[in-house]
Amino acid sequence: MAQDEIKYERNQFGIVYKQCCASCALKKYRYDGKRFCKLNNKMVEALDVCEHWQMMEGLQNAGRKSGVVKDMVTKEIIIR
């Protein structure tokens, strides 16, 4: 993976994210917590950048305002 210049972008809801391996949908984690790219099965660092980057689903939905806050114990909705 190349260590190119990291771009800062905004999703459709205005949330800023870094366009790098840390925010890529193609990243996976090994049993020991190390990050690897599932496209080429190579170890990657968080700030590596490549031309195959894809936005992960969590970043696509960040800022959507459709979530709720639940109590950890009772799982009751506290904030809508």
C-alpha positions, 0 to 999 in steps of 0.5 A: 500500500502506498503512503500517498497524501490523505484526503479529507472529504465530507459525506452526504450529511456533512460529516468529515472523514479521512480517505485512507485504510482506516475508513475503507470498507475493504479493511479487515482485522486478523485475530491479533488485531492487525489490519489487512486489506481483503482485496489483496490480503496484505497488511496495511497501516491505518493511514495507507492510501490506495486507488481501491478505497471504498467508503465503509457503511458506517461513514455513509450513514454518519450524521443521518440522525436516525439512531437512538440511545439505549440503556446498556442494561435494560436496552430501553430507548432513552433518547430518540 
